[in-house]
């Protein structure tokens, strides 16, 4: 199995994104935990980033192990 770290990163990012959606907020380095009402732009940006990294890592893992 090649690039197992990519699979671990995908699971971690997607899991944390789902956790943040369920709890209605996210963590920011300077502010700590804040809800989507307190910072809607930062919340949307963070969710997009978590899922983008997670899905791209998953696609990379699938490519290396099953397609190539």
Residue pairs with C-beta under 8 A, 6 or more apart in sequence:
1 65
2 64
2 65
3 60
3 61
3 64
3 65
4 61
6 57
6 58
6 60
6 61
6 64
7 57
7 58
7 61
9 53
9 54
9 57
10 53
10 54
10 55
10 57
10 58
10 61
11 54
12 54
13 50
13 51
13 53
13 54
13 57
14 50
14 51
14 54
14 55
14 58
16 50
17 47
17 50
17 51
17 54
20 26
20 27
20 43
20 46
20 47
20 50
21 47
24 35
24 36
25 33
25 34
25 35
25 36
25 38
25 43
26 33
26 34
26 36
26 42
26 43
26 46
26 47
27 33
27 34
28 34
28 39
28 42
28 46
31 39
34 42
34 43
35 43
36 43
36 44
